[in-house]
Amino acid sequence: MKVRDIQMELELRYRHHISNIYQLMVKIESVNPEIKKVGRGLYTYASAEEVTTEPAHA
């Protein structure tokens, strides 16, 4: 069985739960713009401090 086949089987079996998770993530994204979608079902979080802070030079 290929990885893609397994992914499709899981999506079919758990599509209701996956849909609920995606809907929840859309709500979370709208409330917290620091959470970014980087791919299908993949999210990243970078706080404003991490993005704007330059490393200190000695």
All heavy atoms as TSV, in Angstrom:
chain	resi	resn	atom	element	x	y	z
A	1	MET	N	N	0.843	-1.179	0.000
A	1	MET	CA	C	0.000	0.000	0.000
A	1	MET	C	C	0.887	1.240	0.000
A	1	MET	O	O	1.807	1.348	0.795
A	1	MET	CB	C	-0.925	-0.010	1.225
A	1	MET	CG	C	-1.973	1.080	1.203
A	1	MET	SD	S	-3.111	0.990	2.611
A	1	MET	CE	C	-4.440	0.066	1.877
A	2	LYS	N	N	0.589	2.166	-0.885
A	2	LYS	CA	C	1.374	3.388	-0.998
A	2	LYS	C	C	0.922	4.411	0.046
A	2	LYS	O	O	-0.194	4.347	0.556
A	2	LYS	CB	C	1.214	3.989	-2.390
A	2	LYS	CG	C	1.778	3.123	-3.485
A	2	LYS	CD	C	1.573	3.779	-4.833
A	2	LYS	CE	C	2.087	2.872	-5.937
A	2	LYS	NZ	N	1.876	3.449	-7.258
A	3	VAL	N	N	1.803	5.351	0.320
A	3	VAL	CA	C	1.504	6.396	1.303
A	3	VAL	C	C	0.252	7.166	0.881
A	3	VAL	O	O	-0.616	7.465	1.705
A	3	VAL	CB	C	2.705	7.360	1.455
A	3	VAL	CG1	C	2.347	8.558	2.310
A	3	VAL	CG2	C	3.892	6.626	2.045
A	4	ARG	N	N	0.134	7.474	-0.399
A	4	ARG	CA	C	-1.035	8.211	-0.897
A	4	ARG	C	C	-2.319	7.413	-0.660
A	4	ARG	O	O	-3.350	7.983	-0.302
A	4	ARG	CB	C	-0.855	8.524	-2.387
A	4	ARG	CG	C	-1.988	9.309	-2.984
A	4	ARG	CD	C	-2.017	10.738	-2.439
A	4	ARG	NE	N	-3.169	11.433	-2.986
A	4	ARG	CZ	C	-3.948	12.245	-2.304
A	4	ARG	NH1	N	-3.680	12.505	-1.055
A	4	ARG	NH2	N	-4.973	12.828	-2.855
A	5	ASP	N	N	-2.264	6.106	-0.848
A	5	ASP	CA	C	-3.436	5.256	-0.603
A	5	ASP	C	C	-3.847	5.297	0.866
A	5	ASP	O	O	-5.029	5.361	1.188
A	5	ASP	CB	C	-3.149	3.812	-1.020
A	5	ASP	CG	C	-2.910	3.666	-2.512
A	5	ASP	OD1	O	-3.411	4.517	-3.276
A	5	ASP	OD2	O	-2.218	2.716	-2.903
A	6	ILE	N	N	-2.856	5.276	1.739
A	6	ILE	CA	C	-3.133	5.335	3.176
A	6	ILE	C	C	-3.755	6.679	3.526
A	6	ILE	O	O	-4.739	6.750	4.272
A	6	ILE	CB	C	-1.840	5.096	3.989
A	6	ILE	CG1	C	-1.346	3.667	3.761
A	6	ILE	CG2	C	-2.068	5.374	5.475
A	6	ILE	CD1	C	0.033	3.400	4.323
A	7	GLN	N	N	-3.200	7.760	2.972
A	7	GLN	CA	C	-3.738	9.093	3.239
A	7	GLN	C	C	-5.183	9.192	2.776
A	7	GLN	O	O	-6.044	9.711	3.493
A	7	GLN	CB	C	-2.889	10.152	2.531
A	7	GLN	CG	C	-3.379	11.572	2.781
A	7	GLN	CD	C	-2.562	12.606	2.029
A	7	GLN	OE1	O	-1.688	12.276	1.244
A	7	GLN	NE2	N	-2.859	13.855	2.282
A	8	MET	N	N	-5.469	8.685	1.594
A	8	MET	CA	C	-6.840	8.744	1.075
A	8	MET	C	C	-7.790	7.919	1.936
A	8	MET	O	O	-8.917	8.336	2.202
A	8	MET	CB	C	-6.867	8.270	-0.382
A	8	MET	CG	C	-6.224	9.270	-1.330
A	8	MET	SD	S	-6.206	8.732	-3.045
A	8	MET	CE	C	-7.946	8.758	-3.416
A	9	GLU	N	N	-7.345	6.760	2.384
A	9	GLU	CA	C	-8.173	5.917	3.243
A	9	GLU	C	C	-8.491	6.626	4.555
A	9	GLU	O	O	-9.633	6.624	5.019
A	9	GLU	CB	C	-7.453	4.591	3.523
A	9	GLU	CG	C	-8.170	3.687	4.499
A	9	GLU	CD	C	-9.488	3.123	3.978
A	9	GLU	OE1	O	-9.641	3.006	2.742
A	9	GLU	OE2	O	-10.353	2.809	4.803
A	10	LEU	N	N	-7.490	7.256	5.140
A	10	LEU	CA	C	-7.710	7.987	6.389
A	10	LEU	C	C	-8.649	9.168	6.180
A	10	LEU	O	O	-9.507	9.435	7.021
A	10	LEU	CB	C	-6.380	8.467	6.970
A	10	LEU	CG	C	-5.481	7.377	7.537
A	10	LEU	CD1	C	-4.112	7.952	7.893
A	10	LEU	CD2	C	-6.111	6.715	8.741
A	11	GLU	N	N	-8.477	9.871	5.061
A	11	GLU	CA	C	-9.352	11.013	4.778
A	11	GLU	C	C	-10.793	10.561	4.594
A	11	GLU	O	O	-11.722	11.224	5.047
A	11	GLU	CB	C	-8.852	11.769	3.549
A	11	GLU	CG	C	-7.607	12.574	3.828
A	11	GLU	CD	C	-7.100	13.318	2.606
A	11	GLU	OE1	O	-7.725	13.235	1.534
A	11	GLU	OE2	O	-6.069	14.000	2.728
A	12	LEU	N	N	-10.996	9.426	3.933
A	12	LEU	CA	C	-12.357	8.916	3.758
A	12	LEU	C	C	-12.956	8.480	5.089
A	12	LEU	O	O	-14.114	8.767	5.394
A	12	LEU	CB	C	-12.354	7.739	2.778
A	12	LEU	CG	C	-12.164	8.104	1.310
A	12	LEU	CD1	C	-11.987	6.838	0.477
A	12	LEU	CD2	C	-13.341	8.908	0.791
A	13	ARG	N	N	-12.142	7.788	5.880
A	13	ARG	CA	C	-12.631	7.244	7.147
A	13	ARG	C	C	-12.923	8.338	8.168
A	13	ARG	O	O	-13.879	8.232	8.947
A	13	ARG	CB	C	-11.592	6.271	7.703
A	13	ARG	CG	C	-12.106	5.451	8.858
A	13	ARG	CD	C	-11.098	4.431	9.305
A	13	ARG	NE	N	-10.846	3.457	8.258
A	13	ARG	CZ	C	-10.010	2.432	8.388
A	13	ARG	NH1	N	-9.350	2.258	9.512
A	13	ARG	NH2	N	-9.829	1.597	7.402
A	14	TYR	N	N	-12.100	9.387	8.169
A	14	TYR	CA	C	-12.210	10.414	9.203
A	14	TYR	C	C	-12.562	11.783	8.632
A	14	TYR	O	O	-12.269	12.804	9.238
A	14	TYR	CB	C	-10.904	10.496	9.998
A	14	TYR	CG	C	-10.571	9.201	10.698
A	14	TYR	CD1	C	-9.554	8.377	10.238
A	14	TYR	CD2	C	-11.308	8.788	11.803
A	14	TYR	CE1	C	-9.258	7.173	10.869
A	14	TYR	CE2	C	-11.029	7.590	12.436
A	14	TYR	CZ	C	-10.003	6.787	11.967
A	14	TYR	OH	O	-9.726	5.599	12.581
A	15	ARG	N	N	-13.219	11.820	7.458
A	15	ARG	CA	C	-13.468	13.097	6.789
A	15	ARG	C	C	-14.301	14.059	7.630
A	15	ARG	O	O	-14.089	15.269	7.571
A	15	ARG	CB	C	-14.100	12.875	5.419
A	15	ARG	CG	C	-15.485	12.277	5.429
A	15	ARG	CD	C	-15.979	12.049	3.994
A	15	ARG	NE	N	-17.223	11.326	3.989
A	15	ARG	CZ	C	-17.334	10.023	3.817
A	15	ARG	NH1	N	-16.262	9.298	3.619
A	15	ARG	NH2	N	-18.504	9.445	3.835
A	16	HIS	N	N	-15.219	13.549	8.427
A	16	HIS	CA	C	-16.028	14.433	9.269
A	16	HIS	C	C	-15.144	15.142	10.302
A	16	HIS	O	O	-15.248	16.353	10.495
A	16	HIS	CB	C	-17.137	13.643	9.953
A	16	HIS	CG	C	-18.013	14.488	10.817
A	16	HIS	ND1	N	-18.914	15.385	10.304
A	16	HIS	CD2	C	-18.096	14.600	12.166
A	16	HIS	CE1	C	-19.528	15.997	11.299
A	16	HIS	NE2	N	-19.053	15.547	12.438
A	17	HIS	N	N	-14.265	14.379	10.949
A	17	HIS	CA	C	-13.369	14.963	11.943
A	17	HIS	C	C	-12.390	15.929	11.290
A	17	HIS	O	O	-12.112	16.996	11.832
A	17	HIS	CB	C	-12.592	13.868	12.681
A	17	HIS	CG	C	-13.477	12.937	13.446
A	17	HIS	ND1	N	-14.219	13.331	14.526
A	17	HIS	CD2	C	-13.754	11.619	13.258
A	17	HIS	CE1	C	-14.911	12.305	14.985
A	17	HIS	NE2	N	-14.652	11.259	14.241
A	18	ILE	N	N	-11.861	15.545	10.127
A	18	ILE	CA	C	-10.919	16.405	9.415
A	18	ILE	C	C	-11.596	17.711	9.041
A	18	ILE	O	O	-11.024	18.787	9.196
A	18	ILE	CB	C	-10.364	15.681	8.169
A	18	ILE	CG1	C	-9.458	14.522	8.603
A	18	ILE	CG2	C	-9.590	16.652	7.276
A	18	ILE	CD1	C	-9.060	13.597	7.475
A	19	SER	N	N	-12.820	17.639	8.577
A	19	SER	CA	C	-13.567	18.843	8.211
A	19	SER	C	C	-13.741	19.752	9.421
A	19	SER	O	O	-13.559	20.973	9.324
A	19	SER	CB	C	-14.934	18.456	7.640
A	19	SER	OG	O	-15.705	19.594	7.384
A	20	ASN	N	N	-14.067	19.169	10.561
A	20	ASN	CA	C	-14.224	19.967	11.783
A	20	ASN	C	C	-12.912	20.640	12.178
A	20	ASN	O	O	-12.907	21.797	12.594
A	20	ASN	CB	C	-14.710	19.086	12.937
A	20	ASN	CG	C	-16.150	18.654	12.767
A	20	ASN	OD1	O	-16.889	19.235	11.979
A	20	ASN	ND2	N	-16.544	17.631	13.496
A	21	ILE	N	N	-11.815	19.920	12.024
A	21	ILE	CA	C	-10.504	20.481	12.358
A	21	ILE	C	C	-10.179	21.634	11.422
A	21	ILE	O	O	-9.710	22.687	11.852
A	21	ILE	CB	C	-9.410	19.392	12.305
A	21	ILE	CG1	C	-9.620	18.398	13.458
A	21	ILE	CG2	C	-8.012	20.020	12.373
A	21	ILE	CD1	C	-8.788	17.142	13.351
A	22	TYR	N	N	-10.410	21.463	10.119
A	22	TYR	CA	C	-10.137	22.530	9.158
A	22	TYR	C	C	-10.980	23.765	9.459
A	22	TYR	O	O	-10.489	24.889	9.397
A	22	TYR	CB	C	-10.394	22.060	7.728
A	22	TYR	CG	C	-9.323	21.143	7.161
A	22	TYR	CD1	C	-9.569	20.410	6.017
A	22	TYR	CD2	C	-8.074	21.024	7.760
A	22	TYR	CE1	C	-8.600	19.567	5.485
A	22	TYR	CE2	C	-7.099	20.192	7.244
A	22	TYR	CZ	C	-7.360	19.464	6.100
A	22	TYR	OH	O	-6.409	18.646	5.578
A	23	GLN	N	N	-12.247	23.564	9.797
A	23	GLN	CA	C	-13.111	24.695	10.129
A	23	GLN	C	C	-12.604	25.416	11.373
A	23	GLN	O	O	-12.617	26.651	11.448
A	23	GLN	CB	C	-14.550	24.218	10.329
A	23	GLN	CG	C	-15.227	23.790	9.049
A	23	GLN	CD	C	-16.603	23.189	9.310
A	23	GLN	OE1	O	-17.210	23.426	10.340
A	23	GLN	NE2	N	-17.078	22.402	8.361
A	24	LEU	N	N	-12.145	24.651	12.348
A	24	LEU	CA	C	-11.598	25.242	13.566
A	24	LEU	C	C	-10.330	26.031	13.251
A	24	LEU	O	O	-10.140	27.144	13.751
A	24	LEU	CB	C	-11.298	24.150	14.595
A	24	LEU	CG	C	-10.675	24.595	15.902
A	24	LEU	CD1	C	-11.588	25.566	16.636
A	24	LEU	CD2	C	-10.358	23.400	16.771
A	25	MET	N	N	-9.469	25.484	12.387
A	25	MET	CA	C	-8.229	26.182	12.050
A	25	MET	C	C	-8.508	27.477	11.297
A	25	MET	O	O	-7.802	28.462	11.491
A	25	MET	CB	C	-7.297	25.275	11.243
A	25	MET	CG	C	-6.650	24.159	12.065
A	25	MET	SD	S	-5.824	24.731	13.578
A	25	MET	CE	C	-4.524	25.758	12.901
A	26	VAL	N	N	-9.531	27.516	10.468
A	26	VAL	CA	C	-9.900	28.750	9.773
A	26	VAL	C	C	-10.293	29.813	10.798
A	26	VAL	O	O	-9.888	30.976	10.689
A	26	VAL	CB	C	-11.040	28.499	8.763
A	26	VAL	CG1	C	-11.643	29.798	8.273
A	26	VAL	CG2	C	-10.539	27.665	7.593
A	27	LYS	N	N	-11.045	29.406	11.811
A	27	LYS	CA	C	-11.427	30.351	12.868
A	27	LYS	C	C	-10.205	30.832	13.639
A	27	LYS	O	O	-10.074	32.017	13.945
A	27	LYS	CB	C	-12.421	29.696	13.825
A	27	LYS	CG	C	-13.776	29.455	13.217
A	27	LYS	CD	C	-14.696	28.757	14.194
A	27	LYS	CE	C	-16.039	28.442	13.559
A	27	LYS	NZ	N	-16.917	27.705	14.471
A	28	ILE	N	N	-9.295	29.923	13.941
A	28	ILE	CA	C	-8.084	30.280	14.688
A	28	ILE	C	C	-7.224	31.232	13.871
A	28	ILE	O	O	-6.704	32.217	14.391
A	28	ILE	CB	C	-7.292	29.013	15.086
A	28	ILE	CG1	C	-8.078	28.229	16.143
A	28	ILE	CG2	C	-5.898	29.372	15.593
A	28	ILE	CD1	C	-7.502	26.874	16.468
A	29	GLU	N	N	-7.070	30.945	12.564
A	29	GLU	CA	C	-6.298	31.833	11.691
A	29	GLU	C	C	-6.876	33.243	11.679
A	29	GLU	O	O	-6.129	34.224	11.660
A	29	GLU	CB	C	-6.293	31.301	10.263
A	29	GLU	CG	C	-5.361	30.137	10.019
A	29	GLU	CD	C	-5.458	29.684	8.586
A	29	GLU	OE1	O	-6.344	28.858	8.291
A	29	GLU	OE2	O	-4.668	30.152	7.753
A	30	SER	N	N	-8.196	33.355	11.663
A	30	SER	CA	C	-8.820	34.677	11.596
A	30	SER	C	C	-8.613	35.466	12.885
A	30	SER	O	O	-8.544	36.686	12.871
A	30	SER	CB	C	-10.307	34.549	11.277
A	30	SER	OG	O	-11.004	33.953	12.352
A	31	VAL	N	N	-8.478	34.765	14.005
A	31	VAL	CA	C	-8.289	35.426	15.299
A	31	VAL	C	C	-6.818	35.725	15.560
A	31	VAL	O	O	-6.483	36.755	16.135
A	31	VAL	CB	C	-8.855	34.537	16.437
A	31	VAL	CG1	C	-8.545	35.116	17.790
A	31	VAL	CG2	C	-10.350	34.366	16.271
A	32	ASN	N	N	-5.930	34.840	15.127
A	32	ASN	CA	C	-4.501	34.999	15.388
A	32	ASN	C	C	-3.727	34.958	14.073
A	32	ASN	O	O	-3.395	33.892	13.576
A	32	ASN	CB	C	-4.012	33.885	16.321
A	32	ASN	CG	C	-2.593	34.112	16.790
A	32	ASN	OD1	O	-1.876	34.918	16.225
A	32	ASN	ND2	N	-2.188	33.374	17.801
A	33	PRO	N	N	-3.417	36.123	13.507
A	33	PRO	CA	C	-2.745	36.159	12.207
A	33	PRO	C	C	-1.305	35.642	12.237
A	33	PRO	O	O	-0.718	35.451	11.187
A	33	PRO	CB	C	-2.787	37.649	11.834
A	33	PRO	CG	C	-2.960	38.373	13.119
A	33	PRO	CD	C	-3.724	37.446	14.017
A	34	GLU	N	N	-0.761	35.398	13.419
A	34	GLU	CA	C	0.599	34.849	13.503
A	34	GLU	C	C	0.629	33.374	13.102
A	34	GLU	O	O	1.693	32.841	12.816
A	34	GLU	CB	C	1.161	35.036	14.910
A	34	GLU	CG	C	1.377	36.499	15.262
A	34	GLU	CD	C	1.808	36.693	16.693
A	34	GLU	OE1	O	1.739	35.740	17.479
A	34	GLU	OE2	O	2.221	37.815	17.023
A	35	ILE	N	N	-0.523	32.722	13.097
A	35	ILE	CA	C	-0.603	31.331	12.659
A	35	ILE	C	C	-0.808	31.345	11.151
A	35	ILE	O	O	-1.751	31.931	10.651
A	35	ILE	CB	C	-1.744	30.589	13.363
A	35	ILE	CG1	C	-1.450	30.491	14.855
A	35	ILE	CG2	C	-1.947	29.213	12.749
A	35	ILE	CD1	C	-2.549	29.876	15.664
A	36	LYS	N	N	0.105	30.727	10.435
A	36	LYS	CA	C	0.061	30.732	8.982
A	36	LYS	C	C	-0.089	29.314	8.441
A	36	LYS	O	O	0.566	28.387	8.922
A	36	LYS	CB	C	1.357	31.325	8.402
A	36	LYS	CG	C	1.666	32.722	8.854
A	36	LYS	CD	C	0.731	33.717	8.244
A	36	LYS	CE	C	1.135	35.133	8.639
A	36	LYS	NZ	N	0.089	36.074	8.505
A	37	LYS	N	N	-0.923	29.171	7.444
A	37	LYS	CA	C	-1.067	27.886	6.775
A	37	LYS	C	C	0.066	27.760	5.760
A	37	LYS	O	O	0.266	28.644	4.944
A	37	LYS	CB	C	-2.423	27.794	6.074
A	37	LYS	CG	C	-2.704	26.428	5.506
A	37	LYS	CD	C	-4.137	26.319	5.023
A	37	LYS	CE	C	-4.425	24.894	4.615
A	37	LYS	NZ	N	-5.812	24.699	4.272
A	38	VAL	N	N	0.826	26.689	5.836
A	38	VAL	CA	C	1.967	26.509	4.939
A	38	VAL	C	C	1.754	25.363	3.956
A	38	VAL	O	O	2.571	25.126	3.089
A	38	VAL	CB	C	3.279	26.299	5.727
A	38	VAL	CG1	C	3.643	27.559	6.497
A	38	VAL	CG2	C	3.174	25.113	6.665
A	39	GLY	N	N	0.671	24.664	4.093
A	39	GLY	CA	C	0.374	23.550	3.209
A	39	GLY	C	C	-0.938	22.931	3.621
A	39	GLY	O	O	-1.597	23.395	4.545
A	40	ARG	N	N	-1.312	21.870	2.954
A	40	ARG	CA	C	-2.578	21.226	3.267
A	40	ARG	C	C	-2.523	20.605	4.656
A	40	ARG	O	O	-1.861	19.595	4.883
A	40	ARG	CB	C	-2.868	20.151	2.221
A	40	ARG	CG	C	-4.225	19.541	2.387
A	40	ARG	CD	C	-4.540	18.606	1.261
A	40	ARG	NE	N	-5.881	18.087	1.424
A	40	ARG	CZ	C	-6.263	16.939	0.953
A	40	ARG	NH1	N	-5.428	16.197	0.268
A	40	ARG	NH2	N	-7.491	16.528	1.144
A	41	GLY	N	N	-3.214	21.237	5.577
A	41	GLY	CA	C	-3.245	20.732	6.944
A	41	GLY	C	C	-1.991	21.030	7.738
A	41	GLY	O	O	-1.821	20.519	8.831
A	42	LEU	N	N	-1.085	21.872	7.201
A	42	LEU	CA	C	0.150	22.206	7.898
A	42	LEU	C	C	0.145	23.675	8.273
A	42	LEU	O	O	-0.126	24.532	7.435
A	42	LEU	CB	C	1.367	21.915	7.004
A	42	LEU	CG	C	1.533	20.479	6.544
A	42	LEU	CD1	C	2.670	20.391	5.545
A	42	LEU	CD2	C	1.770	19.562	7.724
A	43	TYR	N	N	0.473	23.938	9.514
A	43	TYR	CA	C	0.459	25.309	10.016
A	43	TYR	C	C	1.765	25.603	10.726
A	43	TYR	O	O	2.422	24.705	11.246
A	43	TYR	CB	C	-0.705	25.507	10.995
A	43	TYR	CG	C	-2.049	25.377	10.325
A	43	TYR	CD1	C	-2.631	24.139	10.145
A	43	TYR	CD2	C	-2.712	26.496	9.851
A	43	TYR	CE1	C	-3.851	24.020	9.495
A	43	TYR	CE2	C	-3.933	26.386	9.206
A	43	TYR	CZ	C	-4.494	25.152	9.039
A	43	TYR	OH	O	-5.701	25.039	8.398
A	44	THR	N	N	2.134	26.865	10.743
A	44	THR	CA	C	3.317	27.285	11.470
A	44	THR	C	C	2.942	28.473	12.346
A	44	THR	O	O	1.992	29.193	12.050
A	44	THR	CB	C	4.466	27.651	10.513
A	44	THR	OG1	O	5.630	27.936	11.295
A	44	THR	CG2	C	4.128	28.862	9.669
A	45	TYR	N	N	3.679	28.659	13.400
A	45	TYR	CA	C	3.419	29.775	14.312
A	45	TYR	C	C	4.739	30.461	14.599
A	45	TYR	O	O	5.700	29.824	15.002
A	45	TYR	CB	C	2.806	29.271	15.618
A	45	TYR	CG	C	2.647	30.364	16.652
A	45	TYR	CD1	C	1.538	31.206	16.619
A	45	TYR	CD2	C	3.595	30.566	17.623
A	45	TYR	CE1	C	1.382	32.221	17.547
A	45	TYR	CE2	C	3.453	31.576	18.556
A	45	TYR	CZ	C	2.344	32.396	18.508
A	45	TYR	OH	O	2.192	33.404	19.428
A	46	ALA	N	N	4.786	31.752	14.373
A	46	ALA	CA	C	5.956	32.549	14.716
A	46	ALA	C	C	5.454	33.803	15.401
A	46	ALA	O	O	4.672	34.549	14.825
A	46	ALA	CB	C	6.758	32.901	13.472
A	47	SER	N	N	5.893	34.015	16.617
A	47	SER	CA	C	5.443	35.214	17.327
A	47	SER	C	C	6.083	36.440	16.706
A	47	SER	O	O	7.115	36.357	16.033
A	47	SER	CB	C	5.804	35.120	18.810
A	47	SER	OG	O	7.201	35.217	18.975
A	48	ALA	N	N	5.490	37.572	16.905
A	48	ALA	CA	C	6.002	38.826	16.348
A	48	ALA	C	C	7.428	39.086	16.836
A	48	ALA	O	O	8.260	39.600	16.096
A	48	ALA	CB	C	5.073	39.970	16.723
A	49	GLU	N	N	7.730	38.731	18.075
A	49	GLU	CA	C	9.074	38.934	18.617
A	49	GLU	C	C	10.100	38.114	17.847
A	49	GLU	O	O	11.179	38.588	17.534
A	49	GLU	CB	C	9.119	38.554	20.099
A	49	GLU	CG	C	8.361	39.507	20.995
A	49	GLU	CD	C	8.370	39.059	22.445
A	49	GLU	OE1	O	9.053	38.066	22.748
A	49	GLU	OE2	O	7.711	39.705	23.260
A	50	GLU	N	N	9.770	36.863	17.536
A	50	GLU	CA	C	10.699	36.002	16.814
A	50	GLU	C	C	10.958	36.530	15.411
A	50	GLU	O	O	12.055	36.445	14.900
A	50	GLU	CB	C	10.143	34.579	16.726
A	50	GLU	CG	C	10.104	33.852	18.043
A	50	GLU	CD	C	9.423	32.487	17.928
A	50	GLU	OE1	O	9.206	32.041	16.800
A	50	GLU	OE2	O	9.136	31.901	18.967
A	51	VAL	N	N	9.944	37.095	14.790
A	51	VAL	CA	C	10.061	37.578	13.425
A	51	VAL	C	C	10.867	38.862	13.350
A	51	VAL	O	O	11.688	39.044	12.464
A	51	VAL	CB	C	8.665	37.788	12.817
A	51	VAL	CG1	C	8.769	38.444	11.453
A	51	VAL	CG2	C	7.926	36.458	12.711
A	52	THR	N	N	10.675	39.769	14.308
A	52	THR	CA	C	11.288	41.093	14.228
A	52	THR	C	C	12.606	41.212	14.999
A	52	THR	O	O	13.340	42.167	14.794
A	52	THR	CB	C	10.326	42.179	14.746
A	52	THR	OG1	O	9.978	41.867	16.098
A	52	THR	CG2	C	9.072	42.234	13.911
A	53	THR	N	N	12.928	40.279	15.866
A	53	THR	CA	C	14.126	40.380	16.683
A	53	THR	C	C	15.360	39.943	15.897
A	53	THR	O	O	15.395	38.863	15.347
A	53	THR	CB	C	14.003	39.506	17.954
A	53	THR	OG1	O	12.830	39.892	18.654
A	53	THR	CG2	C	15.217	39.652	18.855
A	54	GLU	N	N	16.342	40.840	15.861
A	54	GLU	CA	C	17.611	40.526	15.210
A	54	GLU	C	C	18.538	39.877	16.253
A	54	GLU	O	O	18.494	40.232	17.429
A	54	GLU	CB	C	18.271	41.813	14.679
A	54	GLU	CG	C	17.507	42.464	13.562
A	54	GLU	CD	C	17.587	41.665	12.276
A	54	GLU	OE1	O	18.625	41.042	12.027
A	54	GLU	OE2	O	16.598	41.658	11.525
A	55	PRO	N	N	19.388	38.954	15.819
A	55	PRO	CA	C	20.329	38.360	16.781
A	55	PRO	C	C	21.327	39.422	17.282
A	55	PRO	O	O	21.742	40.294	16.521
A	55	PRO	CB	C	21.053	37.282	15.973
A	55	PRO	CG	C	20.662	37.458	14.559
A	55	PRO	CD	C	19.485	38.381	14.502
A	56	ALA	N	N	21.638	39.332	18.548
A	56	ALA	CA	C	22.554	40.303	19.155
A	56	ALA	C	C	23.984	39.994	18.728
A	56	ALA	O	O	24.409	38.840	18.697
A	56	ALA	CB	C	22.434	40.251	20.670
A	57	HIS	N	N	24.723	41.057	18.392
A	57	HIS	CA	C	26.122	40.889	18.027
A	57	HIS	C	C	26.984	41.294	19.217
A	57	HIS	O	O	26.766	42.336	19.832
A	57	HIS	CB	C	26.471	41.761	16.814
A	57	HIS	CG	C	25.794	41.301	15.568
A	57	HIS	ND1	N	24.545	41.757	15.203
A	57	HIS	CD2	C	26.158	40.413	14.626
A	57	HIS	CE1	C	24.184	41.172	14.066
A	57	HIS	NE2	N	25.152	40.358	13.702
A	58	ALA	N	N	27.999	40.480	19.509
A	58	ALA	CA	C	28.858	40.750	20.655
A	58	ALA	C	C	29.914	41.779	20.341
A	58	ALA	O	O	30.333	41.966	19.271
A	58	ALA	CB	C	29.529	39.472	21.140
